[in-house]
Amino acid sequence: MMQFVRAIVRPEKKDEVLENLSAGGFNAATVVDVVGRGKQKGIRMGDVYYDEIPKTLILVAIEDEYRDKIVDIILKTARTGTSGNFGDGKIFISPVEEAYTISKATQGL
């Protein structure tokens, strides 16, 4: 079975995460610029309140056996500081029941 990895990371970490994923053998990814907020409900800087913080969403479909490897790469690369900080992001993993390559119109990746 395959897994679908959704990683939300800081925009300034995007290139580094993608480079390390590629170095780890994960070349295929979809990248989307998004906005959102976490538990802290945004951020206040002086008199200005930002409730939508820029983030980058990285989407990767992988075989089950690579789950721990890809999570480890993303965690190590996207984390700021020695133990991470609020706003570093989140990783979501869910099963892929079916996948189709459009150019071949056959089941499988």
C-alpha positions, 0 to 999 in steps of 0.5 A: 500500500502507499501513503500520502504525506502532507507536510506543512512547513515554513516557506523559508524551509521549503527549498531545504526540505525539497533538496533533502527529500531529493537527496533521500530518493524522493524526487517527486513532490507537489508544492503549494503556497498556503496560509493558515494558523495553528494553536497559537491562533496567529501572531501579533507584531506590535499593533498588527495581528496576523491570523493567516501565516504563510506556509508551504504545503509539500505533498508526496506519495510514497510506498509504506516502507519509506514512511519513517525515512521521509518523516525523519527527513522532513522533521530534521530539515523543517525544524528550527532551533535545536528542538523546534518552535511553534509554527515549524509545521505539521506532517499528516500521513494517510493511506492511498487506496488508488492512484492513476498515472494520467499519461498511461491511464493505468492503475499504479504510480 
